[in-house]
């Protein structure tokens, strides 16, 4: 979403300058805040559990508050409150949970497809810029940070912090 701002360049000449500014909200806010990401996490979880390939990742069970925790993780990564880090763990714990399972490119591809479908399910695909930034974030997280340590969760370094993502991508 873009906003137009009109500024008077020099009042005595009567000239005006139009400036196009990027959406000043965080991705977290544009996605509907905690409530919007909770709906997205629920829709994604429902889709991956129904997918034969991706559901394998949940075949040994999952935390009863998985959806709530996932939404909190996404919220923190997308510019929202630090609820995940404050209450549940850090990036190291999340990456360890997803590590040591060998390579799973097809499962990753299907998890991303489920995410894209979940965006449609909850109405977050209507804004093309928001849809794209959310897709880019999820795809990046899935194929990089969550898939980096194929051999063993013991390979994941301690002290990792949740990466932050904005309209411009990864914030380093």
Secondary structure, 3 states (H helix, E strand, C coil): CEEEEEEEEECCCCEEEEEEEECCCCHHHHCCHHHHHHHHHHHHHHHHHHCCCHHHHHCCCCCCCHHHHHHHHHHHHCCCCCHHHHHCCCHHHHHHHCCCCCCCHHHHHHHHHHHHHHHHHCCCCCCHHHHHHHHHHHHHHHHCHHHCCCCCHHHCCCCCCCCEEECCEEEC
